[in-house]
Amino acid sequence: MLNPRNGLYIFIATVALAIVACQPKEGPLEKAGKAVDNAAENAGDQIEKAGDKIKDAVDDAKK
C-alpha cells in the first residue's frame, strides 16, 4: 500500500539519485587546471619559505 510516508521516501530517494547522477565528470582540462593550481600553490609556499630563510639570515647578521 502506498501511504503518504512511503511516497515521501520514494520522492527523497528519487531526488537523491538525480543529484548524484547529474554530477559532471571531471575532464582532462579540469584535471590539468587543478595540477597547475597545485603547482602554483607549491611554488608560492617554496618562495615564502625562502623569504623566511633570508629574513632569518638578515636578522642573524644584524646581531
mmCIF file as Biopython writes it, N, C-alpha, C and O atoms, coordinates in Angstrom:
data_model
#
loop_
_atom_site.group_PDB
_atom_site.id
_atom_site.type_symbol
_atom_site.label_atom_id
_atom_site.label_alt_id
_atom_site.label_comp_id
_atom_site.label_asym_id
_atom_site.label_entity_id
_atom_site.label_seq_id
_atom_site.pdbx_PDB_ins_code
_atom_site.Cartn_x
_atom_site.Cartn_y
_atom_site.Cartn_z
_atom_site.occupancy
_atom_site.B_iso_or_equiv
_atom_site.auth_seq_id
_atom_site.auth_asym_id
_atom_site.pdbx_PDB_model_num
ATOM 1   N N  . MET A ? 1  ? 0.830  -1.182 0.000   1.0 0.0 1  A 1 
ATOM 2   C CA . MET A ? 1  ? 0.000  0.000  0.000   1.0 0.0 1  A 1 
ATOM 3   C C  . MET A ? 1  ? 0.873  1.244  0.000   1.0 0.0 1  A 1 
ATOM 4   O O  . MET A ? 1  ? 1.951  1.282  0.594   1.0 0.0 1  A 1 
ATOM 5   N N  . LEU A ? 2  ? 0.376  2.241  -0.677  1.0 0.0 2  A 1 
ATOM 6   C CA . LEU A ? 2  ? 1.124  3.483  -0.779  1.0 0.0 2  A 1 
ATOM 7   C C  . LEU A ? 2  ? 0.496  4.523  0.131   1.0 0.0 2  A 1 
ATOM 8   O O  . LEU A ? 2  ? -0.560 5.076  -0.175  1.0 0.0 2  A 1 
ATOM 9   N N  . ASN A ? 3  ? 1.153  4.782  1.250   1.0 0.0 3  A 1 
ATOM 10  C CA . ASN A ? 3  ? 0.660  5.833  2.126   1.0 0.0 3  A 1 
ATOM 11  C C  . ASN A ? 3  ? 1.545  7.064  1.938   1.0 0.0 3  A 1 
ATOM 12  O O  . ASN A ? 3  ? 2.588  6.957  1.293   1.0 0.0 3  A 1 
ATOM 13  N N  . PRO A ? 4  ? 1.175  8.214  2.468   1.0 0.0 4  A 1 
ATOM 14  C CA . PRO A ? 4  ? 1.942  9.442  2.253   1.0 0.0 4  A 1 
ATOM 15  C C  . PRO A ? 4  ? 3.411  9.335  2.698   1.0 0.0 4  A 1 
ATOM 16  O O  . PRO A ? 4  ? 4.295  9.928  2.079   1.0 0.0 4  A 1 
ATOM 17  N N  . ARG A ? 5  ? 3.656  8.589  3.754   1.0 0.0 5  A 1 
ATOM 18  C CA . ARG A ? 5  ? 5.023  8.458  4.242   1.0 0.0 5  A 1 
ATOM 19  C C  . ARG A ? 5  ? 5.880  7.703  3.218   1.0 0.0 5  A 1 
ATOM 20  O O  . ARG A ? 5  ? 7.018  8.098  2.966   1.0 0.0 5  A 1 
ATOM 21  N N  . ASN A ? 6  ? 5.359  6.636  2.632   1.0 0.0 6  A 1 
ATOM 22  C CA . ASN A ? 6  ? 6.112  5.892  1.626   1.0 0.0 6  A 1 
ATOM 23  C C  . ASN A ? 6  ? 6.348  6.757  0.391   1.0 0.0 6  A 1 
ATOM 24  O O  . ASN A ? 6  ? 7.415  6.690  -0.219  1.0 0.0 6  A 1 
ATOM 25  N N  . GLY A ? 7  ? 5.375  7.555  0.028   1.0 0.0 7  A 1 
ATOM 26  C CA . GLY A ? 7  ? 5.528  8.454  -1.107  1.0 0.0 7  A 1 
ATOM 27  C C  . GLY A ? 7  ? 6.637  9.456  -0.869  1.0 0.0 7  A 1 
ATOM 28  O O  . GLY A ? 7  ? 7.393  9.781  -1.784  1.0 0.0 7  A 1 
ATOM 29  N N  . LEU A ? 8  ? 6.738  9.950  0.360   1.0 0.0 8  A 1 
ATOM 30  C CA . LEU A ? 8  ? 7.807  10.883 0.713   1.0 0.0 8  A 1 
ATOM 31  C C  . LEU A ? 8  ? 9.165  10.211 0.598   1.0 0.0 8  A 1 
ATOM 32  O O  . LEU A ? 8  ? 10.105 10.805 0.069   1.0 0.0 8  A 1 
ATOM 33  N N  . TYR A ? 9  ? 9.281  8.986  1.084   1.0 0.0 9  A 1 
ATOM 34  C CA . TYR A ? 9  ? 10.542 8.245  0.993   1.0 0.0 9  A 1 
ATOM 35  C C  . TYR A ? 9  ? 10.938 8.021  -0.463  1.0 0.0 9  A 1 
ATOM 36  O O  . TYR A ? 9  ? 12.108 8.152  -0.820  1.0 0.0 9  A 1 
ATOM 37  N N  . ILE A ? 10 ? 9.984  7.691  -1.280  1.0 0.0 10 A 1 
ATOM 38  C CA . ILE A ? 10 ? 10.261 7.471  -2.704  1.0 0.0 10 A 1 
ATOM 39  C C  . ILE A ? 10 ? 10.720 8.780  -3.343  1.0 0.0 10 A 1 
ATOM 40  O O  . ILE A ? 10 ? 11.660 8.779  -4.138  1.0 0.0 10 A 1 
ATOM 41  N N  . PHE A ? 11 ? 10.075 9.888  -3.010  1.0 0.0 11 A 1 
ATOM 42  C CA . PHE A ? 11 ? 10.446 11.187 -3.544  1.0 0.0 11 A 1 
ATOM 43  C C  . PHE A ? 11 ? 11.871 11.560 -3.139  1.0 0.0 11 A 1 
ATOM 44  O O  . PHE A ? 11 ? 12.659 11.998 -3.977  1.0 0.0 11 A 1 
ATOM 45  N N  . ILE A ? 12 ? 12.202 11.389 -1.864  1.0 0.0 12 A 1 
ATOM 46  C CA . ILE A ? 12 ? 13.533 11.724 -1.370  1.0 0.0 12 A 1 
ATOM 47  C C  . ILE A ? 12 ? 14.587 10.862 -2.054  1.0 0.0 12 A 1 
ATOM 48  O O  . ILE A ? 12 ? 15.638 11.371 -2.445  1.0 0.0 12 A 1 
ATOM 49  N N  . ALA A ? 13 ? 14.328 9.583  -2.203  1.0 0.0 13 A 1 
ATOM 50  C CA . ALA A ? 13 ? 15.272 8.690  -2.865  1.0 0.0 13 A 1 
ATOM 51  C C  . ALA A ? 13 ? 15.458 9.079  -4.325  1.0 0.0 13 A 1 
ATOM 52  O O  . ALA A ? 13 ? 16.575 9.024  -4.841  1.0 0.0 13 A 1 
ATOM 53  N N  . THR A ? 14 ? 14.380 9.472  -4.997  1.0 0.0 14 A 1 
ATOM 54  C CA . THR A ? 14 ? 14.467 9.874  -6.399  1.0 0.0 14 A 1 
ATOM 55  C C  . THR A ? 14 ? 15.290 11.148 -6.548  1.0 0.0 14 A 1 
ATOM 56  O O  . THR A ? 14 ? 16.128 11.245 -7.444  1.0 0.0 14 A 1 
ATOM 57  N N  . VAL A ? 15 ? 15.058 12.114 -5.683  1.0 0.0 15 A 1 
ATOM 58  C CA . VAL A ? 15 ? 15.814 13.367 -5.739  1.0 0.0 15 A 1 
ATOM 59  C C  . VAL A ? 15 ? 17.294 13.110 -5.457  1.0 0.0 15 A 1 
ATOM 60  O O  . VAL A ? 15 ? 18.159 13.653 -6.144  1.0 0.0 15 A 1 
ATOM 61  N N  . ALA A ? 16 ? 17.587 12.288 -4.454  1.0 0.0 16 A 1 
ATOM 62  C CA . ALA A ? 16 ? 18.980 11.986 -4.127  1.0 0.0 16 A 1 
ATOM 63  C C  . ALA A ? 16 ? 19.672 11.291 -5.297  1.0 0.0 16 A 1 
ATOM 64  O O  . ALA A ? 16 ? 20.818 11.607 -5.614  1.0 0.0 16 A 1 
ATOM 65  N N  . LEU A ? 17 ? 19.003 10.372 -5.921  1.0 0.0 17 A 1 
ATOM 66  C CA . LEU A ? 17 ? 19.568 9.670  -7.074  1.0 0.0 17 A 1 
ATOM 67  C C  . LEU A ? 17 ? 19.805 10.628 -8.232  1.0 0.0 17 A 1 
ATOM 68  O O  . LEU A ? 17 ? 20.828 10.537 -8.911  1.0 0.0 17 A 1 
ATOM 69  N N  . ALA A ? 18 ? 18.879 11.539 -8.465  1.0 0.0 18 A 1 
ATOM 70  C CA . ALA A ? 18 ? 19.028 12.510 -9.552  1.0 0.0 18 A 1 
ATOM 71  C C  . ALA A ? 18 ? 20.212 13.434 -9.300  1.0 0.0 18 A 1 
ATOM 72  O O  . ALA A ? 18 ? 20.949 13.764 -10.229 1.0 0.0 18 A 1 
ATOM 73  N N  . ILE A ? 19 ? 20.397 13.849 -8.064  1.0 0.0 19 A 1 
ATOM 74  C CA . ILE A ? 19 ? 21.511 14.736 -7.733  1.0 0.0 19 A 1 
ATOM 75  C C  . ILE A ? 19 ? 22.845 14.022 -7.947  1.0 0.0 19 A 1 
ATOM 76  O O  . ILE A ? 19 ? 23.778 14.603 -8.503  1.0 0.0 19 A 1 
ATOM 77  N N  . VAL A ? 20 ? 22.938 12.781 -7.515  1.0 0.0 20 A 1 
ATOM 78  C CA . VAL A ? 20 ? 24.180 12.025 -7.664  1.0 0.0 20 A 1 
ATOM 79  C C  . VAL A ? 20 ? 24.455 11.735 -9.137  1.0 0.0 20 A 1 
ATOM 80  O O  . VAL A ? 20 ? 25.602 11.814 -9.577  1.0 0.0 20 A 1 
ATOM 81  N N  . ALA A ? 21 ? 23.434 11.405 -9.892  1.0 0.0 21 A 1 
ATOM 82  C CA . ALA A ? 21 ? 23.609 11.040 -11.294 1.0 0.0 21 A 1 
ATOM 83  C C  . ALA A ? 21 ? 23.981 12.240 -12.161 1.0 0.0 21 A 1 
ATOM 84  O O  . ALA A ? 21 ? 24.593 12.067 -13.215 1.0 0.0 21 A 1 
ATOM 85  N N  . CYS A ? 22 ? 23.631 13.430 -11.746 1.0 0.0 22 A 1 
ATOM 86  C CA . CYS A ? 22 ? 23.856 14.621 -12.568 1.0 0.0 22 A 1 
ATOM 87  C C  . CYS A ? 22 ? 25.188 15.314 -12.285 1.0 0.0 22 A 1 
ATOM 88  O O  . CYS A ? 22 ? 25.458 16.373 -12.853 1.0 0.0 22 A 1 
ATOM 89  N N  . GLN A ? 23 ? 26.015 14.748 -11.432 1.0 0.0 23 A 1 
ATOM 90  C CA . GLN A ? 23 ? 27.308 15.362 -11.154 1.0 0.0 23 A 1 
ATOM 91  C C  . GLN A ? 23 ? 28.182 15.253 -12.390 1.0 0.0 23 A 1 
ATOM 92  O O  . GLN A ? 23 ? 28.341 14.164 -12.942 1.0 0.0 23 A 1 
ATOM 93  N N  . PRO A ? 24 ? 28.754 16.371 -12.835 1.0 0.0 24 A 1 
ATOM 94  C CA . PRO A ? 24 ? 29.593 16.325 -14.042 1.0 0.0 24 A 1 
ATOM 95  C C  . PRO A ? 24 ? 30.896 15.577 -13.782 1.0 0.0 24 A 1 
ATOM 96  O O  . PRO A ? 24 ? 31.482 15.670 -12.704 1.0 0.0 24 A 1 
ATOM 97  N N  . LYS A ? 25 ? 31.319 14.858 -14.763 1.0 0.0 25 A 1 
ATOM 98  C CA . LYS A ? 25 ? 32.587 14.147 -14.678 1.0 0.0 25 A 1 
ATOM 99  C C  . LYS A ? 25 ? 33.721 15.140 -14.933 1.0 0.0 25 A 1 
ATOM 100 O O  . LYS A ? 25 ? 33.568 16.081 -15.712 1.0 0.0 25 A 1 
ATOM 101 N N  . GLU A ? 26 ? 34.843 14.927 -14.280 1.0 0.0 26 A 1 
ATOM 102 C CA . GLU A ? 26 ? 35.984 15.818 -14.433 1.0 0.0 26 A 1 
ATOM 103 C C  . GLU A ? 26 ? 36.732 15.444 -15.711 1.0 0.0 26 A 1 
ATOM 104 O O  . GLU A ? 26 ? 37.164 14.304 -15.884 1.0 0.0 26 A 1 
ATOM 105 N N  . GLY A ? 27 ? 36.872 16.403 -16.580 1.0 0.0 27 A 1 
ATOM 106 C CA . GLY A ? 27 ? 37.544 16.171 -17.847 1.0 0.0 27 A 1 
ATOM 107 C C  . GLY A ? 27 ? 39.039 16.419 -17.753 1.0 0.0 27 A 1 
ATOM 108 O O  . GLY A ? 27 ? 39.536 16.836 -16.707 1.0 0.0 27 A 1 
ATOM 109 N N  . PRO A ? 28 ? 39.756 16.167 -18.834 1.0 0.0 28 A 1 
ATOM 110 C CA . PRO A ? 28 ? 41.207 16.331 -18.817 1.0 0.0 28 A 1 
ATOM 111 C C  . PRO A ? 28 ? 41.647 17.776 -18.595 1.0 0.0 28 A 1 
ATOM 112 O O  . PRO A ? 28 ? 42.678 18.012 -17.967 1.0 0.0 28 A 1 
ATOM 113 N N  . LEU A ? 29 ? 40.885 18.746 -19.099 1.0 0.0 29 A 1 
ATOM 114 C CA . LEU A ? 29 ? 41.260 20.145 -18.883 1.0 0.0 29 A 1 
ATOM 115 C C  . LEU A ? 29 ? 41.084 20.553 -17.431 1.0 0.0 29 A 1 
ATOM 116 O O  . LEU A ? 29 ? 41.877 21.329 -16.899 1.0 0.0 29 A 1 
ATOM 117 N N  . GLU A ? 30 ? 40.048 20.030 -16.792 1.0 0.0 30 A 1 
ATOM 118 C CA . GLU A ? 30 ? 39.856 20.341 -15.381 1.0 0.0 30 A 1 
ATOM 119 C C  . GLU A ? 30 ? 40.981 19.729 -14.540 1.0 0.0 30 A 1 
ATOM 120 O O  . GLU A ? 30 ? 41.475 20.354 -13.602 1.0 0.0 30 A 1 
ATOM 121 N N  . LYS A ? 31 ? 41.377 18.509 -14.886 1.0 0.0 31 A 1 
ATOM 122 C CA . LYS A ? 31 ? 42.484 17.870 -14.169 1.0 0.0 31 A 1 
ATOM 123 C C  . LYS A ? 31 ? 43.768 18.663 -14.368 1.0 0.0 31 A 1 
ATOM 124 O O  . LYS A ? 31 ? 44.527 18.865 -13.420 1.0 0.0 31 A 1 
ATOM 125 N N  . ALA A ? 32 ? 44.016 19.115 -15.600 1.0 0.0 32 A 1 
ATOM 126 C CA . ALA A ? 32 ? 45.213 19.907 -15.877 1.0 0.0 32 A 1 
ATOM 127 C C  . ALA A ? 32 ? 45.165 21.229 -15.114 1.0 0.0 32 A 1 
ATOM 128 O O  . ALA A ? 32 ? 46.180 21.673 -14.577 1.0 0.0 32 A 1 
ATOM 129 N N  . GLY A ? 33 ? 44.004 21.850 -15.067 1.0 0.0 33 A 1 
ATOM 130 C CA . GLY A ? 33 ? 43.858 23.103 -14.326 1.0 0.0 33 A 1 
ATOM 131 C C  . GLY A ? 33 ? 44.144 22.929 -12.845 1.0 0.0 33 A 1 
ATOM 132 O O  . GLY A ? 33 ? 44.789 23.775 -12.225 1.0 0.0 33 A 1 
ATOM 133 N N  . LYS A ? 34 ? 43.662 21.826 -12.278 1.0 0.0 34 A 1 
ATOM 134 C CA . LYS A ? 34 ? 43.936 21.561 -10.866 1.0 0.0 34 A 1 
ATOM 135 C C  . LYS A ? 34 ? 45.424 21.320 -10.638 1.0 0.0 34 A 1 
ATOM 136 O O  . LYS A ? 34 ? 45.977 21.739 -9.621  1.0 0.0 34 A 1 
ATOM 137 N N  . ALA A ? 35 ? 46.070 20.643 -11.588 1.0 0.0 35 A 1 
ATOM 138 C CA . ALA A ? 35 ? 47.508 20.402 -11.457 1.0 0.0 35 A 1 
ATOM 139 C C  . ALA A ? 35 ? 48.274 21.719 -11.506 1.0 0.0 35 A 1 
ATOM 140 O O  . ALA A ? 35 ? 49.227 21.906 -10.750 1.0 0.0 35 A 1 
ATOM 141 N N  . VAL A ? 36 ? 47.872 22.628 -12.381 1.0 0.0 36 A 1 
ATOM 142 C CA . VAL A ? 36 ? 48.521 23.942 -12.465 1.0 0.0 36 A 1 
ATOM 143 C C  . VAL A ? 36 ? 48.298 24.720 -11.174 1.0 0.0 36 A 1 
ATOM 144 O O  . VAL A ? 36 ? 49.218 25.357 -10.661 1.0 0.0 36 A 1 
ATOM 145 N N  . ASP A ? 37 ? 47.078 24.668 -10.651 1.0 0.0 37 A 1 
ATOM 146 C CA . ASP A ? 37 ? 46.790 25.356 -9.388  1.0 0.0 37 A 1 
ATOM 147 C C  . ASP A ? 37 ? 47.663 24.815 -8.253  1.0 0.0 37 A 1 
ATOM 148 O O  . ASP A ? 37 ? 48.205 25.582 -7.457  1.0 0.0 37 A 1 
ATOM 149 N N  . ASN A ? 38 ? 47.792 23.498 -8.188  1.0 0.0 38 A 1 
ATOM 150 C CA . ASN A ? 38 ? 48.615 22.893 -7.138  1.0 0.0 38 A 1 
ATOM 151 C C  . ASN A ? 38 ? 50.083 23.280 -7.301  1.0 0.0 38 A 1 
ATOM 152 O O  . ASN A ? 38 ? 50.763 23.571 -6.316  1.0 0.0 38 A 1 
ATOM 153 N N  . ALA A ? 39 ? 50.571 23.285 -8.541  1.0 0.0 39 A 1 
ATOM 154 C CA . ALA A ? 39 ? 51.960 23.658 -8.781  1.0 0.0 39 A 1 
ATOM 155 C C  . ALA A ? 39 ? 52.210 25.109 -8.382  1.0 0.0 39 A 1 
ATOM 156 O O  . ALA A ? 39 ? 53.239 25.420 -7.783  1.0 0.0 39 A 1 
ATOM 157 N N  . ALA A ? 40 ? 51.279 25.993 -8.709  1.0 0.0 40 A 1 
ATOM 158 C CA . ALA A ? 40 ? 51.431 27.408 -8.352  1.0 0.0 40 A 1 
ATOM 159 C C  . ALA A ? 40 ? 51.403 27.579 -6.840  1.0 0.0 40 A 1 
ATOM 160 O O  . ALA A ? 40 ? 52.165 28.376 -6.292  1.0 0.0 40 A 1 
ATOM 161 N N  . GLU A ? 41 ? 50.548 26.854 -6.175  1.0 0.0 41 A 1 
ATOM 162 C CA . GLU A ? 41 ? 50.469 26.949 -4.718  1.0 0.0 41 A 1 
ATOM 163 C C  . GLU A ? 41 ? 51.765 26.438 -4.078  1.0 0.0 41 A 1 
ATOM 164 O O  . GLU A ? 41 ? 52.280 27.045 -3.139  1.0 0.0 41 A 1 
ATOM 165 N N  . ASN A ? 42 ? 52.285 25.323 -4.591  1.0 0.0 42 A 1 
ATOM 166 C CA . ASN A ? 42 ? 53.539 24.785 -4.056  1.0 0.0 42 A 1 
ATOM 167 C C  . ASN A ? 42 ? 54.699 25.749 -4.299  1.0 0.0 42 A 1 
ATOM 168 O O  . ASN A ? 42 ? 55.548 25.932 -3.427  1.0 0.0 42 A 1 
ATOM 169 N N  . ALA A ? 43 ? 54.734 26.360 -5.469  1.0 0.0 43 A 1 
ATOM 170 C CA . ALA A ? 43 ? 55.793 27.331 -5.769  1.0 0.0 43 A 1 
ATOM 171 C C  . ALA A ? 43 ? 55.694 28.521 -4.817  1.0 0.0 43 A 1 
ATOM 172 O O  . ALA A ? 43 ? 56.709 29.008 -4.320  1.0 0.0 43 A 1 
ATOM 173 N N  . GLY A ? 44 ? 54.489 28.980 -4.568  1.0 0.0 44 A 1 
ATOM 174 C CA . GLY A ? 44 ? 54.293 30.088 -3.631  1.0 0.0 44 A 1 
ATOM 175 C C  . GLY A ? 44 ? 54.760 29.737 -2.232  1.0 0.0 44 A 1 
ATOM 176 O O  . GLY A ? 44 ? 55.362 30.562 -1.545  1.0 0.0 44 A 1 
ATOM 177 N N  . ASP A ? 45 ? 54.481 28.508 -1.809  1.0 0.0 45 A 1 
ATOM 178 C CA . ASP A ? 45 ? 54.944 28.064 -0.490  1.0 0.0 45 A 1 
ATOM 179 C C  . ASP A ? 45 ? 56.464 28.037 -0.422  1.0 0.0 45 A 1 
ATOM 180 O O  . ASP A ? 45 ? 57.051 28.450 0.578   1.0 0.0 45 A 1 
ATOM 181 N N  . GLN A ? 46 ? 57.099 27.553 -1.482  1.0 0.0 46 A 1 
ATOM 182 C CA . GLN A ? 46 ? 58.565 27.486 -1.500  1.0 0.0 46 A 1 
ATOM 183 C C  . GLN A ? 46 ? 59.177 28.890 -1.485  1.0 0.0 46 A 1 
ATOM 184 O O  . GLN A ? 46 ? 60.184 29.124 -0.816  1.0 0.0 46 A 1 
ATOM 185 N N  . ILE A ? 47 ? 58.576 29.808 -2.213  1.0 0.0 47 A 1 
ATOM 186 C CA . ILE A ? 47 ? 59.072 31.196 -2.222  1.0 0.0 47 A 1 
ATOM 187 C C  . ILE A ? 47 ? 58.930 31.814 -0.839  1.0 0.0 47 A 1 
ATOM 188 O O  . ILE A ? 47 ? 59.818 32.529 -0.374  1.0 0.0 47 A 1 
ATOM 189 N N  . GLU A ? 48 ? 57.814 31.535 -0.189  1.0 0.0 48 A 1 
ATOM 190 C CA . GLU A ? 48 ? 57.600 32.064 1.158   1.0 0.0 48 A 1 
ATOM 191 C C  . GLU A ? 48 ? 58.640 31.506 2.132   1.0 0.0 48 A 1 
ATOM 192 O O  . GLU A ? 48 ? 59.170 32.239 2.967   1.0 0.0 48 A 1 
ATOM 193 N N  . LYS A ? 49 ? 58.928 30.207 2.021   1.0 0.0 49 A 1 
ATOM 194 C CA . LYS A ? 49 ? 59.953 29.609 2.887   1.0 0.0 49 A 1 
ATOM 195 C C  . LYS A ? 49 ? 61.313 30.235 2.626   1.0 0.0 49 A 1 
ATOM 196 O O  . LYS A ? 49 ? 62.057 30.512 3.568   1.0 0.0 49 A 1 
ATOM 197 N N  . ALA A ? 50 ? 61.647 30.460 1.365   1.0 0.0 50 A 1 
ATOM 198 C CA . ALA A ? 50 ? 62.927 31.082 1.029   1.0 0.0 50 A 1 
ATOM 199 C C  . ALA A ? 50 ? 62.993 32.492 1.605   1.0 0.0 50 A 1 
ATOM 200 O O  . ALA A ? 50 ? 64.028 32.902 2.129   1.0 0.0 50 A 1 
ATOM 201 N N  . GLY A ? 51 ? 61.907 33.225 1.512   1.0 0.0 51 A 1 
ATOM 202 C CA . GLY A ? 51 ? 61.867 34.578 2.079   1.0 0.0 51 A 1 
ATOM 203 C C  . GLY A ? 51 ? 62.066 34.559 3.583   1.0 0.0 51 A 1 
ATOM 204 O O  . GLY A ? 51 ? 62.749 35.422 4.133   1.0 0.0 51 A 1 
ATOM 205 N N  . ASP A ? 52 ? 61.468 33.571 4.257   1.0 0.0 52 A 1 
ATOM 206 C CA . ASP A ? 52 ? 61.649 33.455 5.706   1.0 0.0 52 A 1 
ATOM 207 C C  . ASP A ? 52 ? 63.103 33.158 6.050   1.0 0.0 52 A 1 
ATOM 208 O O  . ASP A ? 52 ? 63.640 33.691 7.021   1.0 0.0 52 A 1 
ATOM 209 N N  . LYS A ? 53 ? 63.742 32.298 5.245   1.0 0.0 53 A 1 
ATOM 210 C CA . LYS A ? 53 ? 65.149 31.975 5.495   1.0 0.0 53 A 1 
ATOM 211 C C  . LYS A ? 53 ? 66.031 33.204 5.296   1.0 0.0 53 A 1 
ATOM 212 O O  . LYS A ? 53 ? 66.962 33.433 6.068   1.0 0.0 53 A 1 
ATOM 213 N N  . ILE A ? 54 ? 65.743 33.987 4.273   1.0 0.0 54 A 1 
ATOM 214 C CA . ILE A ? 54 ? 66.519 35.212 4.025   1.0 0.0 54 A 1 
ATOM 215 C C  . ILE A ? 54 ? 66.326 36.183 5.170   1.0 0.0 54 A 1 
ATOM 216 O O  . ILE A ? 54 ? 67.289 36.795 5.632   1.0 0.0 54 A 1 
ATOM 217 N N  . LYS A ? 55 ? 65.114 36.332 5.629   1.0 0.0 55 A 1 
ATOM 218 C CA . LYS A ? 55 ? 64.843 37.236 6.751   1.0 0.0 55 A 1 
ATOM 219 C C  . LYS A ? 55 ? 65.587 36.794 7.998   1.0 0.0 55 A 1 
ATOM 220 O O  . LYS A ? 55 ? 66.160 37.614 8.714   1.0 0.0 55 A 1 
ATOM 221 N N  . ASP A ? 56 ? 65.574 35.484 8.256   1.0 0.0 56 A 1 
ATOM 222 C CA . ASP A ? 56 ? 66.294 34.967 9.422   1.0 0.0 56 A 1 
ATOM 223 C C  . ASP A ? 56 ? 67.797 35.231 9.287   1.0 0.0 56 A 1 
ATOM 224 O O  . ASP A ? 56 ? 68.457 35.592 10.261  1.0 0.0 56 A 1 
ATOM 225 N N  . ALA A ? 57 ? 68.329 35.049 8.081   1.0 0.0 57 A 1 
ATOM 226 C CA . ALA A ? 57 ? 69.765 35.283 7.872   1.0 0.0 57 A 1 
ATOM 227 C C  . ALA A ? 57 ? 70.118 36.751 8.098   1.0 0.0 57 A 1 
ATOM 228 O O  . ALA A ? 57 ? 71.149 37.067 8.693   1.0 0.0 57 A 1 
ATOM 229 N N  . VAL A ? 58 ? 69.254 37.643 7.617   1.0 0.0 58 A 1 
ATOM 230 C CA . VAL A ? 58 ? 69.489 39.071 7.815   1.0 0.0 58 A 1 
ATOM 231 C C  . VAL A ? 58 ? 69.407 39.419 9.299   1.0 0.0 58 A 1 
ATOM 232 O O  . VAL A ? 58 ? 70.223 40.192 9.799   1.0 0.0 58 A 1 
ATOM 233 N N  . ASP A ? 59 ? 68.439 38.860 9.998   1.0 0.0 59 A 1 
ATOM 234 C CA . ASP A ? 59 ? 68.314 39.115 11.432  1.0 0.0 59 A 1 
ATOM 235 C C  . ASP A ? 59 ? 69.543 38.609 12.184  1.0 0.0 59 A 1 
ATOM 236 O O  . ASP A ? 59 ? 70.014 39.267 13.112  1.0 0.0 59 A 1 
ATOM 237 N N  . ASP A ? 60 ? 70.070 37.438 11.789  1.0 0.0 60 A 1 
ATOM 238 C CA . ASP A ? 60 ? 71.261 36.895 12.442  1.0 0.0 60 A 1 
ATOM 239 C C  . ASP A ? 60 ? 72.483 37.763 12.137  1.0 0.0 60 A 1 
ATOM 240 O O  . ASP A ? 60 ? 73.354 37.937 12.990  1.0 0.0 60 A 1 
ATOM 241 N N  . ALA A ? 61 ? 72.543 38.306 10.913  1.0 0.0 61 A 1 
ATOM 242 C CA . ALA A ? 61 ? 73.690 39.140 10.537  1.0 0.0 61 A 1 
ATOM 243 C C  . ALA A ? 61 ? 73.690 40.454 11.299  1.0 0.0 61 A 1 
ATOM 244 O O  . ALA A ? 61 ? 74.754 41.028 11.528  1.0 0.0 61 A 1 
ATOM 245 N N  . LYS A ? 62 ? 72.535 40.938 11.691  1.0 0.0 62 A 1 
ATOM 246 C CA . LYS A ? 62 ? 72.449 42.195 12.428  1.0 0.0 62 A 1 
ATOM 247 C C  . LYS A ? 62 ? 72.920 42.061 13.869  1.0 0.0 62 A 1 
ATOM 248 O O  . LYS A ? 62 ? 73.251 43.057 14.513  1.0 0.0 62 A 1 
ATOM 249 N N  . LYS A ? 63 ? 72.949 40.850 14.368  1.0 0.0 63 A 1 
ATOM 250 C CA . LYS A ? 63 ? 73.310 40.635 15.788  1.0 0.0 63 A 1 
ATOM 251 C C  . LYS A ? 63 ? 74.767 40.734 16.021  1.0 0.0 63 A 1 
ATOM 252 O O  . LYS A ? 63 ? 75.223 40.580 17.154  1.0 0.0 63 A 1 
#
